[in-house]
């Protein structure tokens, strides 16, 4: 029982100390962080899409003419 109380006291002490040291973020700062995160996430998705397009274009460039025609015909039929 004593160990639990000591652990709780230590946890509350460090939590209080960290709240005194670390500044509280304003709503504007939080909004800016959210916007920055969203922008970085969007940029990452765009880069991944660009890499996928490049990979497909490279694979298409390595194909022979017969393979391209067959692939184009299959894609047309699937529509």
Secondary structure as UniProt FT lines:
FT   HELIX           2..21
FT   HELIX           27..62
FT   HELIX           65..78
//
